[in-house]
Amino acid sequence: MSLPKPPDTFVEFSREFPGVAEAWQLVQRAGEQGPLDAKAQRLVKLAIAVGTGRDGAISSAVRKGLASGVTPAEIDQILALAAGTIGFPATVAAYSTVRRTQNKPPDGAG
């Protein structure tokens, strides 16, 4: 699986703070250990990003998820499931970030 190229800001930050970047990679690898397959991990990470309302994390989770075989329908189900927990306005905001990342404007947007 080939993940998309990280944003330039991430690359720049990693060069500026290599120790932090290295620690981040260790945390990421440790979190991948366990029974969940890569696709399930991507769905969980998307759900967490949506729940915390972090646009950058949502965009990253969508890009990496799609590259890992997550389908747009699965992403949409994450959004639908989130509504009952985080509320409608927060879910609509996450929906907007997801669509922007997928280069699909929400219906009615010009």
Jmol script that loads the backbone (N, CA, C; Angstrom):
load data "model"
ATOM      1  N   MET A   1       0.838  -1.171   0.000  1.00  0.00           N
ATOM      2  CA  MET A   1       0.000   0.000   0.000  1.00  0.00           C
ATOM      3  C   MET A   1       0.888   1.239   0.000  1.00  0.00           C
ATOM      4  N   SER A   2       0.614   2.123  -0.894  1.00  0.00           N
ATOM      5  CA  SER A   2       1.362   3.363  -0.982  1.00  0.00           C
ATOM      6  C   SER A   2       0.490   4.516  -0.493  1.00  0.00           C
ATOM      7  N   LEU A   3       0.920   5.140   0.579  1.00  0.00           N
ATOM      8  CA  LEU A   3       0.155   6.254   1.125  1.00  0.00           C
ATOM      9  C   LEU A   3       0.446   7.524   0.339  1.00  0.00           C
ATOM     10  N   PRO A   4      -0.509   8.453   0.332  1.00  0.00           N
ATOM     11  CA  PRO A   4      -0.269   9.717  -0.373  1.00  0.00           C
ATOM     12  C   PRO A   4       0.857  10.515   0.283  1.00  0.00           C
ATOM     13  N   LYS A   5       1.466  11.359  -0.505  1.00  0.00           N
ATOM     14  CA  LYS A   5       2.538  12.232  -0.008  1.00  0.00           C
ATOM     15  C   LYS A   5       1.968  13.148   1.077  1.00  0.00           C
ATOM     16  N   PRO A   6       2.680  13.275   2.199  1.00  0.00           N
ATOM     17  CA  PRO A   6       2.178  14.162   3.251  1.00  0.00           C
ATOM     18  C   PRO A   6       2.225  15.625   2.801  1.00  0.00           C
ATOM     19  N   PRO A   7       1.413  16.459   3.434  1.00  0.00           N
ATOM     20  CA  PRO A   7       1.427  17.893   3.096  1.00  0.00           C
ATOM     21  C   PRO A   7       2.813  18.497   3.325  1.00  0.00           C
ATOM     22  N   ASP A   8       3.129  19.521   2.558  1.00  0.00           N
ATOM     23  CA  ASP A   8       4.421  20.192   2.669  1.00  0.00           C
ATOM     24  C   ASP A   8       4.693  20.692   4.088  1.00  0.00           C
ATOM     25  N   THR A   9       3.663  21.171   4.771  1.00  0.00           N
ATOM     26  CA  THR A   9       3.841  21.678   6.129  1.00  0.00           C
ATOM     27  C   THR A   9       4.300  20.573   7.068  1.00  0.00           C
ATOM     28  N   PHE A  10       3.761  19.370   6.893  1.00  0.00           N
ATOM     29  CA  PHE A  10       4.177  18.228   7.708  1.00  0.00           C
ATOM     30  C   PHE A  10       5.652  17.916   7.460  1.00  0.00           C
ATOM     31  N   VAL A  11       6.041  17.913   6.196  1.00  0.00           N
ATOM     32  CA  VAL A  11       7.433  17.627   5.834  1.00  0.00           C
ATOM     33  C   VAL A  11       8.359  18.686   6.431  1.00  0.00           C
ATOM     34  N   GLU A  12       7.959  19.938   6.310  1.00  0.00           N
ATOM     35  CA  GLU A  12       8.766  21.044   6.847  1.00  0.00           C
ATOM     36  C   GLU A  12       8.887  20.934   8.371  1.00  0.00           C
ATOM     37  N   PHE A  13       7.776  20.659   9.052  1.00  0.00           N
ATOM     38  CA  PHE A  13       7.797  20.511  10.507  1.00  0.00           C
ATOM     39  C   PHE A  13       8.718  19.364  10.915  1.00  0.00           C
ATOM     40  N   SER A  14       8.647  18.253  10.178  1.00  0.00           N
ATOM     41  CA  SER A  14       9.481  17.089  10.483  1.00  0.00           C
ATOM     42  C   SER A  14      10.967  17.387  10.323  1.00  0.00           C
ATOM     43  N   ARG A  15      11.293  18.205   9.327  1.00  0.00           N
ATOM     44  CA  ARG A  15      12.700  18.610   9.145  1.00  0.00           C
ATOM     45  C   ARG A  15      13.147  19.540  10.263  1.00  0.00           C
ATOM     46  N   GLU A  16      12.261  20.414  10.682  1.00  0.00           N
ATOM     47  CA  GLU A  16      12.588  21.381  11.735  1.00  0.00           C
ATOM     48  C   GLU A  16      12.709  20.711  13.105  1.00  0.00           C
ATOM     49  N   PHE A  17      11.891  19.684  13.335  1.00  0.00           N
ATOM     50  CA  PHE A  17      11.850  19.007  14.626  1.00  0.00           C
ATOM     51  C   PHE A  17      11.981  17.492  14.431  1.00  0.00           C
ATOM     52  N   PRO A  18      13.161  17.025  14.034  1.00  0.00           N
ATOM     53  CA  PRO A  18      13.316  15.596  13.718  1.00  0.00           C
ATOM     54  C   PRO A  18      13.069  14.671  14.914  1.00  0.00           C
ATOM     55  N   GLY A  19      13.394  15.097  16.105  1.00  0.00           N
ATOM     56  CA  GLY A  19      13.159  14.252  17.279  1.00  0.00           C
ATOM     57  C   GLY A  19      11.674  14.030  17.522  1.00  0.00           C
ATOM     58  N   VAL A  20      10.888  15.087  17.349  1.00  0.00           N
ATOM     59  CA  VAL A  20       9.438  14.969  17.505  1.00  0.00           C
ATOM     60  C   VAL A  20       8.881  14.055  16.413  1.00  0.00           C
ATOM     61  N   ALA A  21       9.364  14.229  15.189  1.00  0.00           N
ATOM     62  CA  ALA A  21       8.901  13.408  14.071  1.00  0.00           C
ATOM     63  C   ALA A  21       9.228  11.932  14.301  1.00  0.00           C
ATOM     64  N   GLU A  22      10.413  11.677  14.818  1.00  0.00           N
ATOM     65  CA  GLU A  22      10.810  10.290  15.090  1.00  0.00           C
ATOM     66  C   GLU A  22       9.936   9.684  16.182  1.00  0.00           C
ATOM     67  N   ALA A  23       9.679  10.450  17.234  1.00  0.00           N
ATOM     68  CA  ALA A  23       8.812   9.971  18.312  1.00  0.00           C
ATOM     69  C   ALA A  23       7.397   9.705  17.784  1.00  0.00           C
ATOM     70  N   TRP A  24       6.920  10.567  16.909  1.00  0.00           N
ATOM     71  CA  TRP A  24       5.602  10.400  16.309  1.00  0.00           C
ATOM     72  C   TRP A  24       5.530   9.080  15.542  1.00  0.00           C
ATOM     73  N   GLN A  25       6.570   8.763  14.785  1.00  0.00           N
ATOM     74  CA  GLN A  25       6.596   7.518  14.028  1.00  0.00           C
ATOM     75  C   GLN A  25       6.560   6.305  14.959  1.00  0.00           C
ATOM     76  N   LEU A  26       7.268   6.394  16.091  1.00  0.00           N
ATOM     77  CA  LEU A  26       7.248   5.295  17.067  1.00  0.00           C
ATOM     78  C   LEU A  26       5.847   5.083  17.630  1.00  0.00           C
ATOM     79  N   VAL A  27       5.173   6.174  17.949  1.00  0.00           N
ATOM     80  CA  VAL A  27       3.808   6.087  18.464  1.00  0.00           C
ATOM     81  C   VAL A  27       2.888   5.475  17.409  1.00  0.00           C
ATOM     82  N   GLN A  28       3.045   5.910  16.170  1.00  0.00           N
ATOM     83  CA  GLN A  28       2.210   5.379  15.087  1.00  0.00           C
ATOM     84  C   GLN A  28       2.409   3.869  14.937  1.00  0.00           C
ATOM     85  N   ARG A  29       3.650   3.445  14.896  1.00  0.00           N
ATOM     86  CA  ARG A  29       3.934   2.014  14.725  1.00  0.00           C
ATOM     87  C   ARG A  29       3.410   1.201  15.907  1.00  0.00           C
ATOM     88  N   ALA A  30       3.552   1.721  17.117  1.00  0.00           N
ATOM     89  CA  ALA A  30       3.052   1.004  18.298  1.00  0.00           C
ATOM     90  C   ALA A  30       1.538   0.848  18.236  1.00  0.00           C
ATOM     91  N   GLY A  31       0.844   1.873  17.770  1.00  0.00           N
ATOM     92  CA  GLY A  31      -0.609   1.810  17.662  1.00  0.00           C
ATOM     93  C   GLY A  31      -1.103   0.828  16.623  1.00  0.00           C
ATOM     94  N   GLU A  32      -0.270   0.507  15.660  1.00  0.00           N
ATOM     95  CA  GLU A  32      -0.659  -0.427  14.594  1.00  0.00           C
ATOM     96  C   GLU A  32      -0.602  -1.879  15.040  1.00  0.00           C
ATOM     97  N   GLN A  33       0.009  -2.134  16.189  1.00  0.00           N
ATOM     98  CA  GLN A  33       0.132  -3.511  16.693  1.00  0.00           C
ATOM     99  C   GLN A  33      -1.193  -3.940  17.293  1.00  0.00           C
ATOM    100  N   GLY A  34      -1.722  -5.057  16.838  1.00  0.00           N
ATOM    101  CA  GLY A  34      -2.980  -5.553  17.391  1.00  0.00           C
ATOM    102  C   GLY A  34      -3.797  -6.254  16.330  1.00  0.00           C
ATOM    103  N   PRO A  35      -5.020  -6.634  16.677  1.00  0.00           N
ATOM    104  CA  PRO A  35      -5.819  -7.476  15.788  1.00  0.00           C
ATOM    105  C   PRO A  35      -6.485  -6.756  14.610  1.00  0.00           C
ATOM    106  N   LEU A  36      -6.558  -5.431  14.628  1.00  0.00           N
ATOM    107  CA  LEU A  36      -7.235  -4.726  13.540  1.00  0.00           C
ATOM    108  C   LEU A  36      -6.368  -4.706  12.285  1.00  0.00           C
ATOM    109  N   ASP A  37      -6.990  -5.010  11.143  1.00  0.00           N
ATOM    110  CA  ASP A  37      -6.244  -4.921   9.886  1.00  0.00           C
ATOM    111  C   ASP A  37      -6.091  -3.451   9.492  1.00  0.00           C
ATOM    112  N   ALA A  38      -5.304  -3.202   8.463  1.00  0.00           N
ATOM    113  CA  ALA A  38      -4.978  -1.827   8.067  1.00  0.00           C
ATOM    114  C   ALA A  38      -6.220  -1.015   7.721  1.00  0.00           C
ATOM    115  N   LYS A  39      -7.173  -1.630   7.038  1.00  0.00           N
ATOM    116  CA  LYS A  39      -8.383  -0.905   6.651  1.00  0.00           C
ATOM    117  C   LYS A  39      -9.202  -0.525   7.884  1.00  0.00           C
ATOM    118  N   ALA A  40      -9.359  -1.460   8.804  1.00  0.00           N
ATOM    119  CA  ALA A  40     -10.097  -1.170  10.033  1.00  0.00           C
ATOM    120  C   ALA A  40      -9.404  -0.067  10.829  1.00  0.00           C
ATOM    121  N   GLN A  41      -8.083  -0.090  10.863  1.00  0.00           N
ATOM    122  CA  GLN A  41      -7.340   0.957  11.556  1.00  0.00           C
ATOM    123  C   GLN A  41      -7.621   2.321  10.937  1.00  0.00           C
ATOM    124  N   ARG A  42      -7.676   2.379   9.611  1.00  0.00           N
ATOM    125  CA  ARG A  42      -7.952   3.651   8.922  1.00  0.00           C
ATOM    126  C   ARG A  42      -9.358   4.152   9.234  1.00  0.00           C
ATOM    127  N   LEU A  43     -10.328   3.238   9.308  1.00  0.00           N
ATOM    128  CA  LEU A  43     -11.695   3.641   9.639  1.00  0.00           C
ATOM    129  C   LEU A  43     -11.784   4.165  11.071  1.00  0.00           C
ATOM    130  N   VAL A  44     -11.099   3.500  11.988  1.00  0.00           N
ATOM    131  CA  VAL A  44     -11.096   3.947  13.380  1.00  0.00           C
ATOM    132  C   VAL A  44     -10.442   5.327  13.473  1.00  0.00           C
ATOM    133  N   LYS A  45      -9.326   5.507  12.781  1.00  0.00           N
ATOM    134  CA  LYS A  45      -8.638   6.800  12.832  1.00  0.00           C
ATOM    135  C   LYS A  45      -9.518   7.912  12.253  1.00  0.00           C
ATOM    136  N   LEU A  46     -10.260   7.600  11.207  1.00  0.00           N
ATOM    137  CA  LEU A  46     -11.196   8.591  10.654  1.00  0.00           C
ATOM    138  C   LEU A  46     -12.268   8.925  11.676  1.00  0.00           C
ATOM    139  N   ALA A  47     -12.816   7.915  12.323  1.00  0.00           N
ATOM    140  CA  ALA A  47     -13.858   8.159  13.320  1.00  0.00           C
ATOM    141  C   ALA A  47     -13.333   9.024  14.466  1.00  0.00           C
ATOM    142  N   ILE A  48     -12.124   8.758  14.906  1.00  0.00           N
ATOM    143  CA  ILE A  48     -11.531   9.566  15.974  1.00  0.00           C
ATOM    144  C   ILE A  48     -11.335  11.001  15.500  1.00  0.00           C
ATOM    145  N   ALA A  49     -10.843  11.170  14.281  1.00  0.00           N
ATOM    146  CA  ALA A  49     -10.632  12.513  13.733  1.00  0.00           C
ATOM    147  C   ALA A  49     -11.944  13.281  13.637  1.00  0.00           C
ATOM    148  N   VAL A  50     -12.991  12.603  13.164  1.00  0.00           N
ATOM    149  CA  VAL A  50     -14.303  13.242  13.066  1.00  0.00           C
ATOM    150  C   VAL A  50     -14.797  13.622  14.464  1.00  0.00           C
ATOM    151  N   GLY A  51     -14.648  12.710  15.410  1.00  0.00           N
ATOM    152  CA  GLY A  51     -15.110  12.964  16.773  1.00  0.00           C
ATOM    153  C   GLY A  51     -14.407  14.111  17.458  1.00  0.00           C
ATOM    154  N   THR A  52     -13.146  14.316  17.130  1.00  0.00           N
ATOM    155  CA  THR A  52     -12.401  15.423  17.742  1.00  0.00           C
ATOM    156  C   THR A  52     -12.533  16.720  16.951  1.00  0.00           C
ATOM    157  N   GLY A  53     -13.081  16.630  15.745  1.00  0.00           N
ATOM    158  CA  GLY A  53     -13.291  17.837  14.941  1.00  0.00           C
ATOM    159  C   GLY A  53     -12.019  18.455  14.400  1.00  0.00           C
ATOM    160  N   ARG A  54     -10.989  17.659  14.198  1.00  0.00           N
ATOM    161  CA  ARG A  54      -9.710  18.168  13.702  1.00  0.00           C
ATOM    162  C   ARG A  54      -9.670  18.056  12.182  1.00  0.00           C
ATOM    163  N   ASP A  55      -9.823  19.186  11.499  1.00  0.00           N
ATOM    164  CA  ASP A  55      -9.873  19.180  10.033  1.00  0.00           C
ATOM    165  C   ASP A  55      -8.658  18.518   9.406  1.00  0.00           C
ATOM    166  N   GLY A  56      -7.472  18.843   9.900  1.00  0.00           N
ATOM    167  CA  GLY A  56      -6.263  18.252   9.338  1.00  0.00           C
ATOM    168  C   GLY A  56      -6.237  16.746   9.513  1.00  0.00           C
ATOM    169  N   ALA A  57      -6.674  16.273  10.675  1.00  0.00           N
ATOM    170  CA  ALA A  57      -6.711  14.834  10.923  1.00  0.00           C
ATOM    171  C   ALA A  57      -7.775  14.159  10.064  1.00  0.00           C
ATOM    172  N   ILE A  58      -8.912  14.829   9.869  1.00  0.00           N
ATOM    173  CA  ILE A  58      -9.955  14.278   9.000  1.00  0.00           C
ATOM    174  C   ILE A  58      -9.423  14.150   7.579  1.00  0.00           C
ATOM    175  N   SER A  59      -8.809  15.214   7.070  1.00  0.00           N
ATOM    176  CA  SER A  59      -8.258  15.182   5.710  1.00  0.00           C
ATOM    177  C   SER A  59      -7.221  14.074   5.566  1.00  0.00           C
ATOM    178  N   SER A  60      -6.328  13.966   6.532  1.00  0.00           N
ATOM    179  CA  SER A  60      -5.296  12.930   6.500  1.00  0.00           C
ATOM    180  C   SER A  60      -5.925  11.542   6.518  1.00  0.00           C
ATOM    181  N   ALA A  61      -6.914  11.342   7.388  1.00  0.00           N
ATOM    182  CA  ALA A  61      -7.554  10.035   7.494  1.00  0.00           C
ATOM    183  C   ALA A  61      -8.291   9.667   6.208  1.00  0.00           C
ATOM    184  N   VAL A  62      -8.906  10.648   5.566  1.00  0.00           N
ATOM    185  CA  VAL A  62      -9.598  10.386   4.298  1.00  0.00           C
ATOM    186  C   VAL A  62      -8.591  10.018   3.218  1.00  0.00           C
ATOM    187  N   ARG A  63      -7.531  10.819   3.071  1.00  0.00           N
ATOM    188  CA  ARG A  63      -6.517  10.538   2.039  1.00  0.00           C
ATOM    189  C   ARG A  63      -5.887   9.158   2.241  1.00  0.00           C
ATOM    190  N   LYS A  64      -5.451   8.885   3.462  1.00  0.00           N
ATOM    191  CA  LYS A  64      -4.793   7.610   3.746  1.00  0.00           C
ATOM    192  C   LYS A  64      -5.787   6.455   3.672  1.00  0.00           C
ATOM    193  N   GLY A  65      -7.015   6.682   4.106  1.00  0.00           N
ATOM    194  CA  GLY A  65      -8.027   5.643   4.028  1.00  0.00           C
ATOM    195  C   GLY A  65      -8.324   5.247   2.589  1.00  0.00           C
ATOM    196  N   LEU A  66      -8.538   6.229   1.733  1.00  0.00           N
ATOM    197  CA  LEU A  66      -8.805   5.930   0.329  1.00  0.00           C
ATOM    198  C   LEU A  66      -7.631   5.186  -0.304  1.00  0.00           C
ATOM    199  N   ALA A  67      -6.414   5.578   0.060  1.00  0.00           N
ATOM    200  CA  ALA A  67      -5.224   4.898  -0.473  1.00  0.00           C
ATOM    201  C   ALA A  67      -5.111   3.474   0.063  1.00  0.00           C
ATOM    202  N   SER A  68      -5.760   3.197   1.192  1.00  0.00           N
ATOM    203  CA  SER A  68      -5.687   1.877   1.823  1.00  0.00           C
ATOM    204  C   SER A  68      -6.889   1.001   1.497  1.00  0.00           C
ATOM    205  N   GLY A  69      -7.750   1.466   0.613  1.00  0.00           N
ATOM    206  CA  GLY A  69      -8.890   0.648   0.209  1.00  0.00           C
ATOM    207  C   GLY A  69     -10.205   0.965   0.880  1.00  0.00           C
ATOM    208  N   VAL A  70     -10.243   1.992   1.723  1.00  0.00           N
ATOM    209  CA  VAL A  70     -11.508   2.430   2.310  1.00  0.00           C
ATOM    210  C   VAL A  70     -12.348   3.032   1.183  1.00  0.00           C
ATOM    211  N   THR A  71     -13.627   2.703   1.157  1.00  0.00           N
ATOM    212  CA  THR A  71     -14.500   3.209   0.098  1.00  0.00           C
ATOM    213  C   THR A  71     -15.190   4.499   0.530  1.00  0.00           C
ATOM    214  N   PRO A  72     -15.605   5.312  -0.438  1.00  0.00           N
ATOM    215  CA  PRO A  72     -16.389   6.507  -0.088  1.00  0.00           C
ATOM    216  C   PRO A  72     -17.647   6.163   0.715  1.00  0.00           C
ATOM    217  N   ALA A  73     -18.275   5.038   0.419  1.00  0.00           N
ATOM    218  CA  ALA A  73     -19.466   4.638   1.176  1.00  0.00           C
ATOM    219  C   ALA A  73     -19.123   4.360   2.640  1.00  0.00           C
ATOM    220  N   GLU A  74     -17.972   3.770   2.897  1.00  0.00           N
ATOM    221  CA  GLU A  74     -17.556   3.513   4.279  1.00  0.00           C
ATOM    222  C   GLU A  74     -17.263   4.831   5.001  1.00  0.00           C
ATOM    223  N   ILE A  75     -16.662   5.767   4.308  1.00  0.00           N
ATOM    224  CA  ILE A  75     -16.418   7.086   4.892  1.00  0.00           C
ATOM    225  C   ILE A  75     -17.749   7.754   5.233  1.00  0.00           C
ATOM    226  N   ASP A  76     -18.715   7.665   4.320  1.00  0.00           N
ATOM    227  CA  ASP A  76     -20.033   8.254   4.568  1.00  0.00           C
ATOM    228  C   ASP A  76     -20.703   7.617   5.778  1.00  0.00           C
ATOM    229  N   GLN A  77     -20.530   6.300   5.965  1.00  0.00           N
ATOM    230  CA  GLN A  77     -21.141   5.654   7.122  1.00  0.00           C
ATOM    231  C   GLN A  77     -20.515   6.152   8.423  1.00  0.00           C
ATOM    232  N   ILE A  78     -19.213   6.389   8.408  1.00  0.00           N
ATOM    233  CA  ILE A  78     -18.562   6.967   9.596  1.00  0.00           C
ATOM    234  C   ILE A  78     -19.223   8.296   9.938  1.00  0.00           C
ATOM    235  N   LEU A  79     -19.465   9.123   8.923  1.00  0.00           N
ATOM    236  CA  LEU A  79     -20.106  10.419   9.152  1.00  0.00           C
ATOM    237  C   LEU A  79     -21.520  10.237   9.708  1.00  0.00           C
ATOM    238  N   ALA A  80     -22.277   9.317   9.132  1.00  0.00           N
ATOM    239  CA  ALA A  80     -23.638   9.087   9.606  1.00  0.00           C
ATOM    240  C   ALA A  80     -23.653   8.599  11.049  1.00  0.00           C
ATOM    241  N   LEU A  81     -22.730   7.706  11.387  1.00  0.00           N
ATOM    242  CA  LEU A  81     -22.647   7.202  12.755  1.00  0.00           C
ATOM    243  C   LEU A  81     -22.253   8.302  13.737  1.00  0.00           C
ATOM    244  N   ALA A  82     -21.432   9.232  13.284  1.00  0.00           N
ATOM    245  CA  ALA A  82     -20.952  10.300  14.166  1.00  0.00           C
ATOM    246  C   ALA A  82     -22.063  11.240  14.601  1.00  0.00           C
ATOM    247  N   ALA A  83     -23.069  11.417  13.758  1.00  0.00           N
ATOM    248  CA  ALA A  83     -24.100  12.420  14.032  1.00  0.00           C
ATOM    249  C   ALA A  83     -24.766  12.228  15.390  1.00  0.00           C
ATOM    250  N   GLY A  84     -25.051  11.002  15.753  1.00  0.00           N
ATOM    251  CA  GLY A  84     -25.714  10.755  17.023  1.00  0.00           C
ATOM    252  C   GLY A  84     -24.832  10.999  18.231  1.00  0.00           C
ATOM    253  N   THR A  85     -23.536  11.008  18.033  1.00  0.00           N
ATOM    254  CA  THR A  85     -22.602  11.190  19.140  1.00  0.00           C
ATOM    255  C   THR A  85     -22.097  12.626  19.241  1.00  0.00           C
ATOM    256  N   ILE A  86     -21.714  13.215  18.112  1.00  0.00           N
ATOM    257  CA  ILE A  86     -21.101  14.549  18.160  1.00  0.00           C
ATOM    258  C   ILE A  86     -22.063  15.661  17.767  1.00  0.00           C
ATOM    259  N   GLY A  87     -23.253  15.300  17.286  1.00  0.00           N
ATOM    260  CA  GLY A  87     -24.252  16.300  16.923  1.00  0.00           C
ATOM    261  C   GLY A  87     -24.223  16.639  15.444  1.00  0.00           C
ATOM    262  N   PHE A  88     -25.321  17.196  14.997  1.00  0.00           N
ATOM    263  CA  PHE A  88     -25.488  17.492  13.585  1.00  0.00           C
ATOM    264  C   PHE A  88     -24.531  18.568  13.069  1.00  0.00           C
ATOM    265  N   PRO A  89     -24.396  19.718  13.738  1.00  0.00           N
ATOM    266  CA  PRO A  89     -23.490  20.752  13.208  1.00  0.00           C
ATOM    267  C   PRO A  89     -22.045  20.270  13.074  1.00  0.00           C
ATOM    268  N   ALA A  90     -21.543  19.541  14.073  1.00  0.00           N
ATOM    269  CA  ALA A  90     -20.166  19.045  14.002  1.00  0.00           C
ATOM    270  C   ALA A  90     -20.015  18.019  12.890  1.00  0.00           C
ATOM    271  N   THR A  91     -21.056  17.208  12.682  1.00  0.00           N
ATOM    272  CA  THR A  91     -21.008  16.207  11.620  1.00  0.00           C
ATOM    273  C   THR A  91     -21.028  16.882  10.248  1.00  0.00           C
ATOM    274  N   VAL A  92     -21.827  17.913  10.092  1.00  0.00           N
ATOM    275  CA  VAL A  92     -21.860  18.649   8.821  1.00  0.00           C
ATOM    276  C   VAL A  92     -20.507  19.304   8.554  1.00  0.00           C
ATOM    277  N   ALA A  93     -19.869  19.818   9.588  1.00  0.00           N
ATOM    278  CA  ALA A  93     -18.529  20.396   9.414  1.00  0.00           C
ATOM    279  C   ALA A  93     -17.542  19.321   8.965  1.00  0.00           C
ATOM    280  N   ALA A  94     -17.609  18.144   9.572  1.00  0.00           N
ATOM    281  CA  ALA A  94     -16.729  17.043   9.165  1.00  0.00           C
ATOM    282  C   ALA A  94     -17.041  16.613   7.733  1.00  0.00           C
ATOM    283  N   TYR A  95     -18.312  16.565   7.393  1.00  0.00           N
ATOM    284  CA  TYR A  95     -18.744  16.220   6.029  1.00  0.00           C
ATOM    285  C   TYR A  95     -18.117  17.179   5.017  1.00  0.00           C
ATOM    286  N   SER A  96     -18.132  18.456   5.355  1.00  0.00           N
ATOM    287  CA  SER A  96     -17.545  19.463   4.470  1.00  0.00           C
ATOM    288  C   SER A  96     -16.047  19.209   4.272  1.00  0.00           C
ATOM    289  N   THR A  97     -15.348  18.885   5.346  1.00  0.00           N
ATOM    290  CA  THR A  97     -13.913  18.583   5.247  1.00  0.00           C
ATOM    291  C   THR A  97     -13.681  17.334   4.410  1.00  0.00           C
ATOM    292  N   VAL A  98     -14.497  16.311   4.629  1.00  0.00           N
ATOM    293  CA  VAL A  98     -14.363  15.075   3.849  1.00  0.00           C
ATOM    294  C   VAL A  98     -14.562  15.362   2.372  1.00  0.00           C
ATOM    295  N   ARG A  99     -15.621  16.073   2.027  1.00  0.00           N
ATOM    296  CA  ARG A  99     -15.906  16.349   0.614  1.00  0.00           C
ATOM    297  C   ARG A  99     -14.812  17.202  -0.020  1.00  0.00           C
ATOM    298  N   ARG A 100     -14.319  18.177   0.721  1.00  0.00           N
ATOM    299  CA  ARG A 100     -13.231  19.018   0.204  1.00  0.00           C
ATOM    300  C   ARG A 100     -11.990  18.167  -0.059  1.00  0.00           C
ATOM    301  N   THR A 101     -11.704  17.234   0.843  1.00  0.00           N
ATOM    302  CA  THR A 101     -10.542  16.355   0.681  1.00  0.00           C
ATOM    303  C   THR A 101     -10.721  15.431  -0.513  1.00  0.00           C
ATOM    304  N   GLN A 102     -11.948  14.988  -0.723  1.00  0.00           N
ATOM    305  CA  GLN A 102     -12.244  14.125  -1.866  1.00  0.00           C
ATOM    306  C   GLN A 102     -12.403  14.935  -3.156  1.00  0.00           C
ATOM    307  N   ASN A 103     -12.246  16.238  -3.057  1.00  0.00           N
ATOM    308  CA  ASN A 103     -12.445  17.146  -4.194  1.00  0.00           C
ATOM    309  C   ASN A 103     -13.862  17.059  -4.752  1.00  0.00           C
ATOM    310  N   LYS A 104     -14.812  16.876  -3.851  1.00  0.00           N
ATOM    311  CA  LYS A 104     -16.223  16.850  -4.205  1.00  0.00           C
ATOM    312  C   LYS A 104     -16.923  17.926  -3.391  1.00  0.00           C
ATOM    313  N   PRO A 105     -17.397  18.973  -4.025  1.00  0.00           N
ATOM    314  CA  PRO A 105     -18.133  19.965  -3.225  1.00  0.00           C
ATOM    315  C   PRO A 105     -19.450  19.367  -2.726  1.00  0.00           C
ATOM    316  N   PRO A 106     -19.887  19.753  -1.506  1.00  0.00           N
ATOM    317  CA  PRO A 106     -21.196  19.298  -1.045  1.00  0.00           C
ATOM    318  C   PRO A 106     -22.272  19.722  -2.043  1.00  0.00           C
ATOM    319  N   ASP A 107     -23.353  18.956  -2.118  1.00  0.00           N
ATOM    320  CA  ASP A 107     -24.445  19.312  -3.024  1.00  0.00           C
ATOM    321  C   ASP A 107     -24.873  20.745  -2.789  1.00  0.00           C
ATOM    322  N   GLY A 108     -25.110  21.462  -3.869  1.00  0.00           N
ATOM    323  CA  GLY A 108     -25.545  22.840  -3.779  1.00  0.00           C
ATOM    324  C   GLY A 108     -24.419  23.839  -3.709  1.00  0.00           C
ATOM    325  N   ALA A 109     -23.183  23.372  -3.503  1.00  0.00           N
ATOM    326  CA  ALA A 109     -22.048  24.289  -3.459  1.00  0.00           C
ATOM    327  C   ALA A 109     -21.589  24.567  -4.869  1.00  0.00           C
ATOM    328  N   GLY A 110     -21.229  25.752  -5.127  1.00  0.00           N
ATOM    329  CA  GLY A 110     -20.827  26.099  -6.483  1.00  0.00           C
ATOM    330  C   GLY A 110     -19.424  26.350  -6.555  1.00  0.00           C
TER     331      GLY A 110
END
end "model"
wireframe off; spacefill off
backbone 0.3
color backbone group
